[in-house]
Amino acid sequence: MNPYRYEIDIKPLAEEDGGGFVAVAPELPGCRSDGETPEEALRNGYDAIACWIEAAQEMGRQVPEPRRLAA
């Protein structure tokens, strides 16, 4: 499965939460990462998706198909 086919939502983190940005993959429960900049959060988010998929496959769990296809 290609991590880049999954949607990632980028949102700013509050200063009391450390600042920066959080990247959340809404189609994959619990899959999130963060970064100092939106770009770093996005890169880290795709790494998190790849790890999420790998772990799910190793545990024999189903990986949801991406709802949205990348262009």
Predicted model as a PDB file, atoms N, CA, C, CB and O in Angstrom, pLDDT in the B-factor column:
MODEL        1                                                                  
ATOM      1  N   MET A   1       0.842  -1.179   0.000  1.00 82.00           N  
ATOM      2  CA  MET A   1       0.000   0.000   0.000  1.00 82.00           C  
ATOM      3  C   MET A   1       0.892   1.248   0.000  1.00 82.00           C  
ATOM      4  CB  MET A   1      -0.961  -0.005   1.225  1.00 82.00           C  
ATOM      5  O   MET A   1       1.944   1.293   0.638  1.00 82.00           O  
ATOM      6  N   ASN A   2       0.439   2.223  -0.719  1.00 92.00           N  
ATOM      7  CA  ASN A   2       1.195   3.465  -0.856  1.00 92.00           C  
ATOM      8  C   ASN A   2       0.728   4.496   0.183  1.00 92.00           C  
ATOM      9  CB  ASN A   2       1.043   4.033  -2.288  1.00 92.00           C  
ATOM     10  O   ASN A   2      -0.420   4.939   0.129  1.00 92.00           O  
ATOM     11  N   PRO A   3       1.603   4.888   1.131  1.00 94.00           N  
ATOM     12  CA  PRO A   3       1.210   5.856   2.152  1.00 94.00           C  
ATOM     13  C   PRO A   3       0.732   7.186   1.574  1.00 94.00           C  
ATOM     14  CB  PRO A   3       2.361   6.103   3.079  1.00 94.00           C  
ATOM     15  O   PRO A   3      -0.087   7.872   2.185  1.00 94.00           O  
ATOM     16  N   TYR A   4       1.238   7.546   0.410  1.00 94.00           N  
ATOM     17  CA  TYR A   4       0.917   8.845  -0.182  1.00 94.00           C  
ATOM     18  C   TYR A   4      -0.502   8.913  -0.745  1.00 94.00           C  
ATOM     19  CB  TYR A   4       1.906   9.161  -1.275  1.00 94.00           C  
ATOM     20  O   TYR A   4      -0.934   9.975  -1.195  1.00 94.00           O  
ATOM     21  N   ARG A   5      -1.224   7.809  -0.727  1.00 93.00           N  
ATOM     22  CA  ARG A   5      -2.609   7.815  -1.203  1.00 93.00           C  
ATOM     23  C   ARG A   5      -3.591   8.161  -0.090  1.00 93.00           C  
ATOM     24  CB  ARG A   5      -2.965   6.461  -1.798  1.00 93.00           C  
ATOM     25  O   ARG A   5      -4.784   8.328  -0.341  1.00 93.00           O  
ATOM     26  N   TYR A   6      -3.088   8.268   1.142  1.00 96.00           N  
ATOM     27  CA  TYR A   6      -3.956   8.582   2.284  1.00 96.00           C  
ATOM     28  C   TYR A   6      -3.959  10.076   2.566  1.00 96.00           C  
ATOM     29  CB  TYR A   6      -3.504   7.811   3.534  1.00 96.00           C  
ATOM     30  O   TYR A   6      -2.958  10.770   2.389  1.00 96.00           O  
ATOM     31  N   GLU A   7      -5.104  10.540   3.006  1.00 95.00           N  
ATOM     32  CA  GLU A   7      -5.272  11.946   3.373  1.00 95.00           C  
ATOM     33  C   GLU A   7      -4.558  12.219   4.697  1.00 95.00           C  
ATOM     34  CB  GLU A   7      -6.780  12.316   3.477  1.00 95.00           C  
ATOM     35  O   GLU A   7      -4.561  11.383   5.600  1.00 95.00           O  
ATOM     36  N   ILE A   8      -3.951  13.392   4.795  1.00 97.00           N  
ATOM     37  CA  ILE A   8      -3.351  13.860   6.049  1.00 97.00           C  
ATOM     38  C   ILE A   8      -3.884  15.254   6.318  1.00 97.00           C  
ATOM     39  CB  ILE A   8      -1.776  13.856   5.983  1.00 97.00           C  
ATOM     40  O   ILE A   8      -3.844  16.130   5.453  1.00 97.00           O  
ATOM     41  N   ASP A   9      -4.385  15.447   7.532  1.00 97.00           N  
ATOM     42  CA  ASP A   9      -4.834  16.769   7.969  1.00 97.00           C  
ATOM     43  C   ASP A   9      -3.727  17.392   8.815  1.00 97.00           C  
ATOM     44  CB  ASP A   9      -6.182  16.680   8.774  1.00 97.00           C  
ATOM     45  O   ASP A   9      -3.224  16.767   9.749  1.00 97.00           O  
ATOM     46  N   ILE A  10      -3.356  18.619   8.485  1.00 98.00           N  
ATOM     47  CA  ILE A  10      -2.316  19.352   9.224  1.00 98.00           C  
ATOM     48  C   ILE A  10      -2.999  20.469  10.004  1.00 98.00           C  
ATOM     49  CB  ILE A  10      -1.208  19.930   8.255  1.00 98.00           C  
ATOM     50  O   ILE A  10      -3.762  21.260   9.451  1.00 98.00           O  
ATOM     51  N   LYS A  11      -2.705  20.515  11.309  1.00 97.00           N  
ATOM     52  CA  LYS A  11      -3.293  21.556  12.163  1.00 97.00           C  
ATOM     53  C   LYS A  11      -2.207  22.103  13.091  1.00 97.00           C  
ATOM     54  CB  LYS A  11      -4.505  20.993  12.992  1.00 97.00           C  
ATOM     55  O   LYS A  11      -1.310  21.367  13.501  1.00 97.00           O  
ATOM     56  N   PRO A  12      -2.287  23.381  13.417  1.00 98.00           N  
ATOM     57  CA  PRO A  12      -1.305  23.931  14.363  1.00 98.00           C  
ATOM     58  C   PRO A  12      -1.559  23.402  15.771  1.00 98.00           C  
ATOM     59  CB  PRO A  12      -1.353  25.474  14.361  1.00 98.00           C  
ATOM     60  O   PRO A  12      -2.698  23.158  16.168  1.00 98.00           O  
ATOM     61  N   LEU A  13      -0.470  23.233  16.511  1.00 96.00           N  
ATOM     62  CA  LEU A  13      -0.552  22.859  17.918  1.00 96.00           C  
ATOM     63  C   LEU A  13      -0.450  24.110  18.780  1.00 96.00           C  
ATOM     64  CB  LEU A  13       0.560  21.845  18.289  1.00 96.00           C  
ATOM     65  O   LEU A  13       0.294  25.035  18.454  1.00 96.00           O  
ATOM     66  N   ALA A  14      -1.183  24.137  19.857  1.00 94.00           N  
ATOM     67  CA  ALA A  14      -1.118  25.263  20.785  1.00 94.00           C  
ATOM     68  C   ALA A  14       0.263  25.314  21.440  1.00 94.00           C  
ATOM     69  CB  ALA A  14      -2.230  25.153  21.863  1.00 94.00           C  
ATOM     70  O   ALA A  14       0.922  24.285  21.594  1.00 94.00           O  
ATOM     71  N   GLU A  15       0.689  26.502  21.820  1.00 94.00           N  
ATOM     72  CA  GLU A  15       1.985  26.660  22.476  1.00 94.00           C  
ATOM     73  C   GLU A  15       2.078  25.807  23.740  1.00 94.00           C  
ATOM     74  CB  GLU A  15       2.230  28.130  22.818  1.00 94.00           C  
ATOM     75  O   GLU A  15       3.140  25.258  24.035  1.00 94.00           O  
ATOM     76  N   GLU A  16       0.985  25.689  24.487  1.00 94.00           N  
ATOM     77  CA  GLU A  16       1.011  24.867  25.698  1.00 94.00           C  
ATOM     78  C   GLU A  16       1.154  23.376  25.395  1.00 94.00           C  
ATOM     79  CB  GLU A  16      -0.249  25.100  26.504  1.00 94.00           C  
ATOM     80  O   GLU A  16       1.484  22.589  26.282  1.00 94.00           O  
ATOM     81  N   ASP A  17       0.905  22.990  24.144  1.00 89.00           N  
ATOM     82  CA  ASP A  17       1.116  21.612  23.702  1.00 89.00           C  
ATOM     83  C   ASP A  17       2.454  21.433  22.997  1.00 89.00           C  
ATOM     84  CB  ASP A  17      -0.008  21.183  22.779  1.00 89.00           C  
ATOM     85  O   ASP A  17       2.719  20.379  22.419  1.00 89.00           O  
ATOM     86  N   GLY A  18       3.294  22.458  23.045  1.00 90.00           N  
ATOM     87  CA  GLY A  18       4.623  22.366  22.452  1.00 90.00           C  
ATOM     88  C   GLY A  18       4.789  23.113  21.152  1.00 90.00           C  
ATOM     89  O   GLY A  18       5.902  23.203  20.632  1.00 90.00           O  
ATOM     90  N   GLY A  19       3.707  23.654  20.610  1.00 95.00           N  
ATOM     91  CA  GLY A  19       3.793  24.382  19.349  1.00 95.00           C  
ATOM     92  C   GLY A  19       4.027  23.453  18.173  1.00 95.00           C  
ATOM     93  O   GLY A  19       3.971  22.232  18.316  1.00 95.00           O  
ATOM     94  N   GLY A  20       4.287  24.025  17.025  1.00 97.00           N  
ATOM     95  CA  GLY A  20       4.478  23.244  15.816  1.00 97.00           C  
ATOM     96  C   GLY A  20       3.150  22.845  15.199  1.00 97.00           C  
ATOM     97  O   GLY A  20       2.150  23.551  15.330  1.00 97.00           O  
ATOM     98  N   PHE A  21       3.155  21.710  14.526  1.00 98.00           N  
ATOM     99  CA  PHE A  21       1.984  21.246  13.787  1.00 98.00           C  
ATOM    100  C   PHE A  21       1.804  19.750  13.982  1.00 98.00           C  
ATOM    101  CB  PHE A  21       2.113  21.580  12.289  1.00 98.00           C  
ATOM    102  O   PHE A  21       2.774  19.010  14.146  1.00 98.00           O  
ATOM    103  N   VAL A  22       0.557  19.318  13.963  1.00 98.00           N  
ATOM    104  CA  VAL A  22       0.231  17.899  14.058  1.00 98.00           C  
ATOM    105  C   VAL A  22      -0.302  17.440  12.705  1.00 98.00           C  
ATOM    106  CB  VAL A  22      -0.810  17.628  15.197  1.00 98.00           C  
ATOM    107  O   VAL A  22      -1.016  18.172  12.021  1.00 98.00           O  
ATOM    108  N   ALA A  23       0.060  16.212  12.333  1.00 98.00           N  
ATOM    109  CA  ALA A  23      -0.414  15.578  11.107  1.00 98.00           C  
ATOM    110  C   ALA A  23      -1.231  14.357  11.517  1.00 98.00           C  
ATOM    111  CB  ALA A  23       0.782  15.180  10.154  1.00 98.00           C  
ATOM    112  O   ALA A  23      -0.733  13.479  12.221  1.00 98.00           O  
ATOM    113  N   VAL A  24      -2.484  14.305  11.075  1.00 98.00           N  
ATOM    114  CA  VAL A  24      -3.389  13.219  11.440  1.00 98.00           C  
ATOM    115  C   VAL A  24      -3.888  12.537  10.170  1.00 98.00           C  
ATOM    116  CB  VAL A  24      -4.581  13.747  12.292  1.00 98.00           C  
ATOM    117  O   VAL A  24      -4.327  13.199   9.230  1.00 98.00           O  
ATOM    118  N   ALA A  25      -3.816  11.214  10.153  1.00 97.00           N  
ATOM    119  CA  ALA A  25      -4.375  10.431   9.046  1.00 97.00           C  
ATOM    120  C   ALA A  25      -5.745   9.928   9.500  1.00 97.00           C  
ATOM    121  CB  ALA A  25      -3.421   9.228   8.633  1.00 97.00           C  
ATOM    122  O   ALA A  25      -5.820   8.910  10.189  1.00 97.00           O  
ATOM    123  N   PRO A  26      -6.836  10.619   9.131  1.00 96.00           N  
ATOM    124  CA  PRO A  26      -8.153  10.283   9.662  1.00 96.00           C  
ATOM    125  C   PRO A  26      -8.653   8.891   9.306  1.00 96.00           C  
ATOM    126  CB  PRO A  26      -9.132  11.274   9.185  1.00 96.00           C  
ATOM    127  O   PRO A  26      -9.520   8.357   9.998  1.00 96.00           O  
ATOM    128  N   GLU A  27      -8.135   8.302   8.262  1.00 96.00           N  
ATOM    129  CA  GLU A  27      -8.602   6.975   7.849  1.00 96.00           C  
ATOM    130  C   GLU A  27      -7.946   5.849   8.638  1.00 96.00           C  
ATOM    131  CB  GLU A  27      -8.342   6.773   6.375  1.00 96.00           C  
ATOM    132  O   GLU A  27      -8.399   4.706   8.588  1.00 96.00           O  
ATOM    133  N   LEU A  28      -6.874   6.173   9.368  1.00 97.00           N  
ATOM    134  CA  LEU A  28      -6.124   5.153  10.103  1.00 97.00           C  
ATOM    135  C   LEU A  28      -6.141   5.503  11.587  1.00 97.00           C  
ATOM    136  CB  LEU A  28      -4.657   5.041   9.576  1.00 97.00           C  
ATOM    137  O   LEU A  28      -5.386   6.377  12.012  1.00 97.00           O  
ATOM    138  N   PRO A  29      -6.969   4.855  12.380  1.00 96.00           N  
ATOM    139  CA  PRO A  29      -7.140   5.211  13.787  1.00 96.00           C  
ATOM    140  C   PRO A  29      -5.815   5.277  14.553  1.00 96.00           C  
ATOM    141  CB  PRO A  29      -8.057   4.216  14.455  1.00 96.00           C  
ATOM    142  O   PRO A  29      -5.016   4.341  14.535  1.00 96.00           O  
ATOM    143  N   GLY A  30      -5.613   6.407  15.220  1.00 97.00           N  
ATOM    144  CA  GLY A  30      -4.425   6.594  16.040  1.00 97.00           C  
ATOM    145  C   GLY A  30      -3.184   6.977  15.280  1.00 97.00           C  
ATOM    146  O   GLY A  30      -2.127   7.144  15.888  1.00 97.00           O  
ATOM    147  N   CYS A  31      -3.269   7.123  13.983  1.00 98.00           N  
ATOM    148  CA  CYS A  31      -2.092   7.442  13.168  1.00 98.00           C  
ATOM    149  C   CYS A  31      -1.904   8.949  13.119  1.00 98.00           C  
ATOM    150  CB  CYS A  31      -2.231   6.865  11.734  1.00 98.00           C  
ATOM    151  O   CYS A  31      -2.695   9.669  12.510  1.00 98.00           O  
ATOM    152  N   ARG A  32      -0.836   9.417  13.777  1.00 97.00           N  
ATOM    153  CA  ARG A  32      -0.547  10.852  13.803  1.00 97.00           C  
ATOM    154  C   ARG A  32       0.939  11.059  14.019  1.00 97.00           C  
ATOM    155  CB  ARG A  32      -1.364  11.569  14.909  1.00 97.00           C  
ATOM    156  O   ARG A  32       1.655  10.161  14.462  1.00 97.00           O  
ATOM    157  N   SER A  33       1.381  12.246  13.702  1.00 98.00           N  
ATOM    158  CA  SER A  33       2.768  12.649  13.922  1.00 98.00           C  
ATOM    159  C   SER A  33       2.773  14.161  14.071  1.00 98.00           C  
ATOM    160  CB  SER A  33       3.713  12.179  12.744  1.00 98.00           C  
ATOM    161  O   SER A  33       1.718  14.795  14.079  1.00 98.00           O  
ATOM    162  N   ASP A  34       3.953  14.733  14.188  1.00 97.00           N  
ATOM    163  CA  ASP A  34       4.032  16.190  14.301  1.00 97.00           C  
ATOM    164  C   ASP A  34       5.335  16.691  13.696  1.00 97.00           C  
ATOM    165  CB  ASP A  34       3.918  16.632  15.776  1.00 97.00           C  
ATOM    166  O   ASP A  34       6.166  15.909  13.234  1.00 97.00           O  
ATOM    167  N   GLY A  35       5.498  18.007  13.706  1.00 97.00           N  
ATOM    168  CA  GLY A  35       6.707  18.623  13.187  1.00 97.00           C  
ATOM    169  C   GLY A  35       6.723  20.100  13.518  1.00 97.00           C  
ATOM    170  O   GLY A  35       5.705  20.681  13.893  1.00 97.00           O  
ATOM    171  N   GLU A  36       7.896  20.698  13.375  1.00 97.00           N  
ATOM    172  CA  GLU A  36       8.069  22.125  13.638  1.00 97.00           C  
ATOM    173  C   GLU A  36       7.340  22.990  12.609  1.00 97.00           C  
ATOM    174  CB  GLU A  36       9.551  22.476  13.650  1.00 97.00           C  
ATOM    175  O   GLU A  36       6.837  24.065  12.936  1.00 97.00           O  
ATOM    176  N   THR A  37       7.286  22.517  11.371  1.00 98.00           N  
ATOM    177  CA  THR A  37       6.635  23.248  10.280  1.00 98.00           C  
ATOM    178  C   THR A  37       5.554  22.355   9.667  1.00 98.00           C  
ATOM    179  CB  THR A  37       7.677  23.691   9.193  1.00 98.00           C  
ATOM    180  O   THR A  37       5.562  21.144   9.887  1.00 98.00           O  
ATOM    181  N   PRO A  38       4.625  22.936   8.902  1.00 98.00           N  
ATOM    182  CA  PRO A  38       3.634  22.091   8.224  1.00 98.00           C  
ATOM    183  C   PRO A  38       4.282  21.058   7.297  1.00 98.00           C  
ATOM    184  CB  PRO A  38       2.671  22.961   7.424  1.00 98.00           C  
ATOM    185  O   PRO A  38       3.812  19.925   7.198  1.00 98.00           O  
ATOM    186  N   GLU A  39       5.348  21.453   6.631  1.00 98.00           N  
ATOM    187  CA  GLU A  39       6.030  20.535   5.707  1.00 98.00           C  
ATOM    188  C   GLU A  39       6.652  19.361   6.452  1.00 98.00           C  
ATOM    189  CB  GLU A  39       7.112  21.280   4.913  1.00 98.00           C  
ATOM    190  O   GLU A  39       6.556  18.214   6.015  1.00 98.00           O  
ATOM    191  N   GLU A  40       7.295  19.663   7.590  1.00 98.00           N  
ATOM    192  CA  GLU A  40       7.897  18.595   8.388  1.00 98.00           C  
ATOM    193  C   GLU A  40       6.817  17.675   8.955  1.00 98.00           C  
ATOM    194  CB  GLU A  40       8.746  19.188   9.530  1.00 98.00           C  
ATOM    195  O   GLU A  40       6.989  16.456   8.975  1.00 98.00           O  
ATOM    196  N   ALA A  41       5.711  18.250   9.413  1.00 98.00           N  
ATOM    197  CA  ALA A  41       4.606  17.437   9.919  1.00 98.00           C  
ATOM    198  C   ALA A  41       4.057  16.527   8.824  1.00 98.00           C  
ATOM    199  CB  ALA A  41       3.489  18.334  10.474  1.00 98.00           C  
ATOM    200  O   ALA A  41       3.735  15.369   9.089  1.00 98.00           O  
ATOM    201  N   LEU A  42       3.947  17.033   7.603  1.00 98.00           N  
ATOM    202  CA  LEU A  42       3.459  16.229   6.480  1.00 98.00           C  
ATOM    203  C   LEU A  42       4.409  15.075   6.187  1.00 98.00           C  
ATOM    204  CB  LEU A  42       3.287  17.101   5.228  1.00 98.00           C  
ATOM    205  O   LEU A  42       3.967  13.936   6.032  1.00 98.00           O  
ATOM    206  N   ARG A  43       5.710  15.353   6.108  1.00 98.00           N  
ATOM    207  CA  ARG A  43       6.701  14.284   5.877  1.00 98.00           C  
ATOM    208  C   ARG A  43       6.613  13.236   6.979  1.00 98.00           C  
ATOM    209  CB  ARG A  43       8.139  14.868   5.809  1.00 98.00           C  
ATOM    210  O   ARG A  43       6.584  12.035   6.707  1.00 98.00           O  
ATOM    211  N   ASN A  44       6.572  13.701   8.227  1.00 98.00           N  
ATOM    212  CA  ASN A  44       6.490  12.777   9.354  1.00 98.00           C  
ATOM    213  C   ASN A  44       5.171  12.010   9.349  1.00 98.00           C  
ATOM    214  CB  ASN A  44       6.650  13.533  10.669  1.00 98.00           C  
ATOM    215  O   ASN A  44       5.119  10.852   9.761  1.00 98.00           O  
ATOM    216  N   GLY A  45       4.115  12.656   8.884  1.00 98.00           N  
ATOM    217  CA  GLY A  45       2.819  11.989   8.785  1.00 98.00           C  
ATOM    218  C   GLY A  45       2.852  10.822   7.816  1.00 98.00           C  
ATOM    219  O   GLY A  45       2.291   9.763   8.097  1.00 98.00           O  
ATOM    220  N   TYR A  46       3.507  11.008   6.673  1.00 98.00           N  
ATOM    221  CA  TYR A  46       3.608   9.906   5.711  1.00 98.00           C  
ATOM    222  C   TYR A  46       4.473   8.777   6.257  1.00 98.00           C  
ATOM    223  CB  TYR A  46       4.182  10.407   4.380  1.00 98.00           C  
ATOM    224  O   TYR A  46       4.199   7.607   5.989  1.00 98.00           O  
ATOM    225  N   ASP A  47       5.514   9.110   7.020  1.00 98.00           N  
ATOM    226  CA  ASP A  47       6.303   8.067   7.682  1.00 98.00           C  
ATOM    227  C   ASP A  47       5.438   7.298   8.677  1.00 98.00           C  
ATOM    228  CB  ASP A  47       7.528   8.682   8.399  1.00 98.00           C  
ATOM    229  O   ASP A  47       5.523   6.074   8.767  1.00 98.00           O  
ATOM    230  N   ALA A  48       4.604   8.025   9.422  1.00 98.00           N  
ATOM    231  CA  ALA A  48       3.722   7.386  10.394  1.00 98.00           C  
ATOM    232  C   ALA A  48       2.725   6.455   9.698  1.00 98.00           C  
ATOM    233  CB  ALA A  48       2.973   8.448  11.215  1.00 98.00           C  
ATOM    234  O   ALA A  48       2.426   5.372  10.202  1.00 98.00           O  
ATOM    235  N   ILE A  49       2.222   6.873   8.557  1.00 98.00           N  
ATOM    236  CA  ILE A  49       1.287   6.023   7.800  1.00 98.00           C  
ATOM    237  C   ILE A  49       1.978   4.731   7.375  1.00 98.00           C  
ATOM    238  CB  ILE A  49       0.743   6.775   6.554  1.00 98.00           C  
ATOM    239  O   ILE A  49       1.411   3.648   7.518  1.00 98.00           O  
ATOM    240  N   ALA A  50       3.195   4.840   6.854  1.00 98.00           N  
ATOM    241  CA  ALA A  50       3.935   3.650   6.432  1.00 98.00           C  
ATOM    242  C   ALA A  50       4.134   2.696   7.605  1.00 98.00           C  
ATOM    243  CB  ALA A  50       5.296   4.046   5.832  1.00 98.00           C  
ATOM    244  O   ALA A  50       3.974   1.486   7.449  1.00 98.00           O  
ATOM    245  N   CYS A  51       4.482   3.226   8.779  1.00 98.00           N  
ATOM    246  CA  CYS A  51       4.660   2.397   9.973  1.00 98.00           C  
ATOM    247  C   CYS A  51       3.342   1.789  10.431  1.00 98.00           C  
ATOM    248  CB  CYS A  51       5.272   3.220  11.104  1.00 98.00           C  
ATOM    249  O   CYS A  51       3.300   0.633  10.852  1.00 98.00           O  
ATOM    250  N   TRP A  52       2.270   2.563  10.349  1.00 98.00           N  
ATOM    251  CA  TRP A  52       0.946   2.077  10.745  1.00 98.00           C  
ATOM    252  C   TRP A  52       0.546   0.894   9.866  1.00 98.00           C  
ATOM    253  CB  TRP A  52      -0.112   3.212  10.644  1.00 98.00           C  
ATOM    254  O   TRP A  52       0.080  -0.129  10.367  1.00 98.00           O  
ATOM    255  N   ILE A  53       0.730   1.037   8.566  1.00 98.00           N  
ATOM    256  CA  ILE A  53       0.380  -0.030   7.617  1.00 98.00           C  
ATOM    257  C   ILE A  53       1.221  -1.275   7.886  1.00 98.00           C  
ATOM    258  CB  ILE A  53       0.583   0.449   6.155  1.00 98.00           C  
ATOM    259  O   ILE A  53       0.695  -2.387   7.927  1.00 98.00           O  
ATOM    260  N   GLU A  54       2.524  -1.087   8.068  1.00 97.00           N  
ATOM    261  CA  GLU A  54       3.421  -2.221   8.324  1.00 97.00           C  
ATOM    262  C   GLU A  54       3.018  -2.960   9.605  1.00 97.00           C  
ATOM    263  CB  GLU A  54       4.884  -1.736   8.430  1.00 97.00           C  
ATOM    264  O   GLU A  54       2.963  -4.189   9.620  1.00 97.00           O  
ATOM    265  N   ALA A  55       2.741  -2.224  10.660  1.00 98.00           N  
ATOM    266  CA  ALA A  55       2.351  -2.854  11.927  1.00 98.00           C  
ATOM    267  C   ALA A  55       1.024  -3.599  11.784  1.00 98.00           C  
ATOM    268  CB  ALA A  55       2.243  -1.796  13.040  1.00 98.00           C  
ATOM    269  O   ALA A  55       0.882  -4.711  12.292  1.00 98.00           O  
ATOM    270  N   ALA A  56       0.063  -3.000  11.105  1.00 97.00           N  
ATOM    271  CA  ALA A  56      -1.233  -3.655  10.907  1.00 97.00           C  
ATOM    272  C   ALA A  56      -1.062  -4.954  10.131  1.00 97.00           C  
ATOM    273  CB  ALA A  56      -2.209  -2.720  10.167  1.00 97.00           C  
ATOM    274  O   ALA A  56      -1.670  -5.965  10.482  1.00 97.00           O  
ATOM    275  N   GLN A  57      -0.253  -4.942   9.096  1.00 97.00           N  
ATOM    276  CA  GLN A  57      -0.038  -6.141   8.291  1.00 97.00           C  
ATOM    277  C   GLN A  57       0.665  -7.228   9.101  1.00 97.00           C  
ATOM    278  CB  GLN A  57       0.781  -5.803   7.041  1.00 97.00           C  
ATOM    279  O   GLN A  57       0.331  -8.406   8.980  1.00 97.00           O  
ATOM    280  N   GLU A  58       1.643  -6.833   9.930  1.00 97.00           N  
ATOM    281  CA  GLU A  58       2.347  -7.809  10.760  1.00 97.00           C  
ATOM    282  C   GLU A  58       1.416  -8.462  11.776  1.00 97.00           C  
ATOM    283  CB  GLU A  58       3.512  -7.141  11.481  1.00 97.00           C  
ATOM    284  O   GLU A  58       1.608  -9.623  12.137  1.00 97.00           O  
ATOM    285  N   MET A  59       0.405  -7.722  12.240  1.00 97.00           N  
ATOM    286  CA  MET A  59      -0.549  -8.255  13.204  1.00 97.00           C  
ATOM    287  C   MET A  59      -1.730  -8.951  12.530  1.00 97.00           C  
ATOM    288  CB  MET A  59      -1.053  -7.144  14.095  1.00 97.00           C  
ATOM    289  O   MET A  59      -2.625  -9.456  13.209  1.00 97.00           O  
ATOM    290  N   GLY A  60      -1.733  -8.977  11.205  1.00 97.00           N  
ATOM    291  CA  GLY A  60      -2.810  -9.624  10.472  1.00 97.00           C  
ATOM    292  C   GLY A  60      -4.098  -8.825  10.445  1.00 97.00           C  
ATOM    293  O   GLY A  60      -5.173  -9.374  10.204  1.00 97.00           O  
ATOM    294  N   ARG A  61      -3.990  -7.533  10.690  1.00 96.00           N  
ATOM    295  CA  ARG A  61      -5.174  -6.670  10.671  1.00 96.00           C  
ATOM    296  C   ARG A  61      -5.388  -6.077   9.282  1.00 96.00           C  
ATOM    297  CB  ARG A  61      -5.040  -5.545  11.714  1.00 96.00           C  
ATOM    298  O   ARG A  61      -4.448  -5.878   8.513  1.00 96.00           O  
ATOM    299  N   GLN A  62      -6.643  -5.804   8.994  1.00 95.00           N  
ATOM    300  CA  GLN A  62      -6.985  -5.228   7.700  1.00 95.00           C  
ATOM    301  C   GLN A  62      -6.582  -3.758   7.648  1.00 95.00           C  
ATOM    302  CB  GLN A  62      -8.488  -5.382   7.422  1.00 95.00           C  
ATOM    303  O   GLN A  62      -6.778  -3.013   8.608  1.00 95.00           O  
ATOM    304  N   VAL A  63      -6.021  -3.358   6.526  1.00 96.00           N  
ATOM    305  CA  VAL A  63      -5.655  -1.965   6.291  1.00 96.00           C  
ATOM    306  C   VAL A  63      -6.730  -1.359   5.399  1.00 96.00           C  
ATOM    307  CB  VAL A  63      -4.224  -1.839   5.638  1.00 96.00           C  
ATOM    308  O   VAL A  63      -6.955  -1.846   4.292  1.00 96.00           O  
ATOM    309  N   PRO A  64      -7.400  -0.302   5.861  1.00 94.00           N  
ATOM    310  CA  PRO A  64      -8.447   0.303   5.032  1.00 94.00           C  
ATOM    311  C   PRO A  64      -7.875   0.880   3.744  1.00 94.00           C  
ATOM    312  CB  PRO A  64      -9.176   1.397   5.811  1.00 94.00           C  
ATOM    313  O   PRO A  64      -6.780   1.441   3.719  1.00 94.00           O  
ATOM    314  N   GLU A  65      -8.644   0.725   2.684  1.00 91.00           N  
ATOM    315  CA  GLU A  65      -8.256   1.347   1.417  1.00 91.00           C  
ATOM    316  C   GLU A  65      -8.380   2.856   1.566  1.00 91.00           C  
ATOM    317  CB  GLU A  65      -9.137   0.827   0.232  1.00 91.00           C  
ATOM    318  O   GLU A  65      -9.282   3.334   2.254  1.00 91.00           O  
ATOM    319  N   PRO A  66      -7.499   3.607   0.938  1.00 92.00           N  
ATOM    320  CA  PRO A  66      -7.638   5.071   0.988  1.00 92.00           C  
ATOM    321  C   PRO A  66      -8.923   5.496   0.294  1.00 92.00           C  
ATOM    322  CB  PRO A  66      -6.418   5.766   0.329  1.00 92.00           C  
ATOM    323  O   PRO A  66      -9.295   4.952  -0.746  1.00 92.00           O  
ATOM    324  N   ARG A  67      -9.598   6.481   0.890  1.00 86.00           N  
ATOM    325  CA  ARG A  67     -10.838   6.991   0.299  1.00 86.00           C  
ATOM    326  C   ARG A  67     -10.549   7.892  -0.881  1.00 86.00           C  
ATOM    327  CB  ARG A  67     -11.659   7.746   1.338  1.00 86.00           C  
ATOM    328  O   ARG A  67     -11.342   7.972  -1.819  1.00 86.00           O  
ATOM    329  N   ARG A  68      -9.434   8.559  -0.836  1.00 66.00           N  
ATOM    330  CA  ARG A  68      -9.092   9.557  -1.849  1.00 66.00           C  
ATOM    331  C   ARG A  68      -7.804   9.129  -2.538  1.00 66.00           C  
ATOM    332  CB  ARG A  68      -8.942  10.978  -1.218  1.00 66.00           C  
ATOM    333  O   ARG A  68      -6.840   8.748  -1.873  1.00 66.00           O  
ATOM    334  N   LEU A  69      -7.782   9.188  -3.835  1.00 57.00           N  
ATOM    335  CA  LEU A  69      -6.578   8.825  -4.578  1.00 57.00           C  
ATOM    336  C   LEU A  69      -5.756  10.070  -4.855  1.00 57.00           C  
ATOM    337  CB  LEU A  69      -6.936   8.106  -5.897  1.00 57.00           C  
ATOM    338  O   LEU A  69      -6.294  11.118  -5.212  1.00 57.00           O  
ATOM    339  N   ALA A  70      -4.455   9.945  -4.689  1.00 49.00           N  
ATOM    340  CA  ALA A  70      -3.567  11.067  -5.013  1.00 49.00           C  
ATOM    341  C   ALA A  70      -3.503  11.233  -6.521  1.00 49.00           C  
ATOM    342  CB  ALA A  70      -2.143  10.847  -4.426  1.00 49.00           C  
ATOM    343  O   ALA A  70      -3.590  10.261  -7.271  1.00 49.00           O  
ATOM    344  N   ALA A  71      -3.351  12.450  -6.945  1.00 53.00           N  
ATOM    345  CA  ALA A  71      -3.307  12.741  -8.381  1.00 53.00           C  
ATOM    346  C   ALA A  71      -1.995  12.330  -8.977  1.00 53.00           C  
ATOM    347  CB  ALA A  71      -3.546  14.211  -8.641  1.00 53.00           C  
ATOM    348  O   ALA A  71      -1.782  12.501 -10.177  1.00 53.00           O  
TER     349      ALA A  71                                                      
ENDMDL                                                                          
END                                                                             
